[in-house]
Amino acid sequence: MRTNEKPFDLRSFLEDLEAADPDGILRIPEPVGIDFDVTAVAMELENRGRAPVILFEKVGDSPFPVVANLFGDRRRYAQALGVEDSDLIETWGGLGDRTIDPVVRETGPILDTVITGDGLDLAALPILNHFAEDGGPYVTNGIVVARDPDTGVRNASYHRLQVMGRTRFGTSLHSRRHLWNYAQRAARRGEAIPVSIVIGHHPLFAFGSGLWKGPMDADEYAVAGGFMGRALELVAGVTVPVEAPAFAEFVIEGHIVPGEEADEGPFAEFTGYASARSTRHVIEVSAILHRKDAIYQDIVPGISDEHTGLLAVPMEARLLKVLRQNYPNVTGVAMPKSGTCRMHVYIAMKDPAPGQAKNAAATALGEDLSLKLAVVVDDDVDIASDRDVMWALCTRMQADADVDILKNCMGAILDPSNHDGLTAKMIIDATKPAGDFPPRHTIPEAAAARARELVAKYST
Ligand SMILES: Cc1cc2nc3c(=O)[nH]c(=O)nc-3n(C[C@H](O)[C@H](O)[C@H](O)COP(=O)(O)O)c2cc1C
């Protein structure tokens, strides 16, 4: 954990990152367009196996620089938390239990510039067009903070936000979690939901707010404080009764309008498809707040390493924690990119008792509606490797006994293969059958060490 007293914000994280690893940030000084260029550069780097933070100094006509791909590499998640890369998932799992109440200050840098009334125009921000099929420019890094219409508890969640006019967003609450529930309850009473949309903050803020999935009565500004290890500093909202983080780069205030719908989408989703499926909600904007010299942060959408990593890391942590409550012999959980980091999970177990692998798989499938395949393997299988998991399927699984299918479960609406929101969920037990089973072949450690020496010496 950090101990110095620098504010936790996006710019301090970028400074720390550059100090620790000057190659961790790729600066592009040349002007780029607002349409597609940022995504194209990020995807080009990804295709070359590189994942720096990318800082575009000049994007379109905007005075604001654009940072993208901050979450494109898991090592940066560990760096934000101040832990070793190998401890990321276990550390994350323990952090949501700790809360620290936020403090409200009189003023803060987010109030450097406040735009309301006739001056409002979302075109003032470098909101990007990302993929050819998208319905328009999207805020991809907007953490929408709202209060429960009955209890007032604050929830925070990422939602795609399509610019549909100077003061209007179309959005989709397709994960059907807390904000969706708020919107359903408020709409029944004809009430609007005030929101504060946070764009650009320290990664720990994102981890504890937009990415955290907890019970409905948890205040997610307090959970963010728990992740940060200190109270989140807030200022009162300007046009809404929802506070804004004092050290955010941008905050957009507005209301989810009851009874109104928009043709939101299509949008490049984590599934790898341009998705037109949307809950069609509308947000009417009432204020834009930003810091002096604000940095606009974009998340590369689609099936990029950045978007899918943001889905995988919190869910791996959550599943590991939930599974271990009943099965302490679960040694690891991985959400593979081949399953969009969202719909498939690999679970490793040490010496599972008969039937235990299927119980663990069923627990995982029930924990998140998006999951549709759970594969359980022994702990000698590398769950970070699709190839090793497929080898376990090939050599340890018989489909007639080891595969089970749950039909007509609630599934991810973004999965283009589902049936009106319903999905089948599959369990594969690819652990070794009980009784005699051949051992995996290995190389003695002394020979492996000697081989490393020889290869280092003679191989170029
Ligand atoms: C980059 C990113 C974009 C997301 N976009 C959406 C979205 O457009 N709609 C949605 O319903 N969920 C979206 N999600 C998922 C929710 O933000 C996520 O499930 C969140 O944890 C829900 O919070 P809650 O459980 O507190 O309601 C997105 C997640 C990420 C990481």
The ligand as a Tripos MOL2 file, in Angstrom:
@<TRIPOS>MOLECULE
LIG
   31    33     1     0     0
SMALL
NO_CHARGES

@<TRIPOS>ATOM
      1 C1        -15.4200   -1.2870  -19.0190 C.3       1 LIG1
      2 C2        -16.7300   -1.8090  -18.5240 C.ar      1 LIG1
      3 C3        -17.8970   -1.4540  -19.1630 C.ar      1 LIG1
      4 C4        -19.1230   -1.9080  -18.7050 C.ar      1 LIG1
      5 N1        -20.2560   -1.5220  -19.3480 N.ar      1 LIG1
      6 C5        -21.4510   -1.9260  -18.8600 C.ar      1 LIG1
      7 C6        -22.6440   -1.4690  -19.4870 C.ar      1 LIG1
      8 O1        -22.6290   -0.7550  -20.4790 O.2       1 LIG1
      9 N2        -23.8190   -1.8640  -18.9550 N.ar      1 LIG1
     10 C7        -23.8810   -2.6760  -17.8530 C.ar      1 LIG1
     11 O2        -24.9830   -2.9830  -17.4070 O.2       1 LIG1
     12 N3        -22.7680   -3.1400  -17.2520 N.ar      1 LIG1
     13 C8        -21.5580   -2.7710  -17.7210 C.ar      1 LIG1
     14 N4        -20.4250   -3.2040  -17.1260 N.ar      1 LIG1
     15 C9        -20.5280   -4.1050  -15.9500 C.3       1 LIG1
     16 C10       -20.8930   -3.3950  -14.6870 C.3       1 LIG1
     17 O3        -20.2990   -2.1290  -14.5680 O.3       1 LIG1
     18 C11       -20.4580   -4.2520  -13.5010 C.3       1 LIG1
     19 O4        -21.1760   -5.4450  -13.5720 O.3       1 LIG1
     20 C12       -20.6230   -3.5980  -12.1810 C.3       1 LIG1
     21 O5        -19.8470   -4.3090  -11.2370 O.3       1 LIG1
     22 C13       -22.0270   -3.6160  -11.6830 C.3       1 LIG1
     23 O6        -22.0100   -2.9490  -10.4400 O.3       1 LIG1
     24 P1        -23.0810   -3.2280   -9.3230 P.3       1 LIG1
     25 O7        -23.0230   -4.6690   -9.0210 O.co2     1 LIG1
     26 O8        -22.6080   -2.4160   -8.1870 O.co2     1 LIG1
     27 O9        -24.3730   -2.8100   -9.8540 O.co2     1 LIG1
     28 C14       -19.1860   -2.7820  -17.5780 C.ar      1 LIG1
     29 C15       -18.0020   -3.1530  -16.9380 C.ar      1 LIG1
     30 C16       -16.7930   -2.6770  -17.4050 C.ar      1 LIG1
     31 C17       -15.5430   -3.0910  -16.6890 C.3       1 LIG1
@<TRIPOS>BOND
     1     1     2 1
     2     2     3 ar
     3     2    30 ar
     4     3     4 ar
     5     4     5 ar
     6     4    28 ar
     7     5     6 ar
     8     6     7 ar
     9     6    13 1
    10     7     8 2
    11     7     9 ar
    12     9    10 ar
    13    10    11 2
    14    10    12 ar
    15    12    13 ar
    16    13    14 ar
    17    14    15 1
    18    14    28 ar
    19    15    16 1
    20    16    17 1
    21    16    18 1
    22    18    19 1
    23    18    20 1
    24    20    21 1
    25    20    22 1
    26    22    23 1
    27    23    24 1
    28    24    25 2
    29    24    26 1
    30    24    27 1
    31    28    29 ar
    32    29    30 ar
    33    30    31 1
@<TRIPOS>SUBSTRUCTURE
     1 LIG1         1 GROUP 0 **** ****
